[in-house]
Amino acid sequence: MKKFIIVAAILGCGAVWTVSAADAKANWDSLCAKCHGADGKGDTKIGHILHIRDFTDAKVQASFKDEDAFKAIKDGLKSDEGKTLMKPFTNLSDEEIKALVAYVRQFKK
């Protein structure tokens, strides 16, 4: 019985992670890809206008912490002049934002 509970717990955790990964991709596709590109390179019309960084670049990935990415998604980003560069995504839960940050990390080559 103990082995069954352990196996069930492991499978349950795997299912939760899979759902989170699927949700992160869906959120990326619907909320982020129009500016950052489906591949994270920022090679979009809006990406060029806003000079969005290429998330596939290891140096770009190293230039920010997960906490910074979380804050940027949750609170948005503004230029030094106060212009909105990225709107805050207040409709996302903290768990969804953490999953998006992990999704961004997978772009690194």
N, C-alpha and C positions, 0 to 999 in steps of 0.2 A: 504494500500500500504506500509506503514511504517513497519508493522509487517512482510510482505513478504520480504522486504529488510533485515530486521534483521535475519529472519530465513535463508535466502539465504546466508548471510554472515557467520552465525554460521556453516551451512553445508559446506560451502566452506573452512572454516578454518579446519574443521574436515577432509575433503578430503585431504587437504595439509598435515596435520599431518600424516594421514594414508600413504600417498605416501612417506613421509620422513621416517617413520618407516620401510616401505617395502624396501626402498632404503638402509637404514642403515643395515638391515639384509642381503640384497644382497651383499653390500660392505663387511660386516663382513665375510660372507661365502666365498667370492672370494678373499679377501685380507688378512684377519686376522686369520681365523680358522685353516689354515695349521700349524700355530705356537701356537696360543692361544687356539685352540680347539673350536669346535662348541658351547660348553657349557661355555667357558671362563675359564676353570680350568687350561689350559696350559699343560694338560696331553697328549702331543704329543711327537713324537721323537725329533723334533726340540725344543719343549718347555722344555724337560728335559735337553737337551744339553745347552740351554741358561738360564736355571733356571728361566723360566718365572713364574711370580706370578699368583696365583689363584684369578681371579676376583670375584669368588663367596664368598670369605672370606671378611667379613665386615671390618676386620682390614686392609686388603690390600686396600679396597675401601676408607677407611678413611685416608690412608697414602698419597694420592695425590689429588690435586685439579683438577677441570675440565680444568682450564687453562694449567696445567701441561700435562694432557692427550692430549689436543688439540695441544700443542707444540710438544709433542712426535710424534703424528701422522703426523703433517705437516713437521717437521724438522728431524724426525728420532731420534734414540738414539745411542750413542756411549759409549763404556766402558771407564774407566779412562785411559786406554792405547791407546785409539783412535780407537779401533776395532768397526766396525759397528755391532750393536746389532739388530737394526730395521731400515730399509731403510725409507727415507721420502716418503710420498705419495703425491707428488706434483700434481698428476692428479685429486685430490679431491678438490672440492670447500670448502670454509669455512663452508657453510651450511651442506655439507655432513660430514665434520669432526665433527661438533657440534652434528649431528645426531648419529654418531658413538660413541662419548663420552656418549651420553644419552643411547645408546644401551649397552655399557659396564656397566653403572650404574645399568641396570636392572638385571644383573647377581647376584648382592648382595643378600644374603639370610638373 
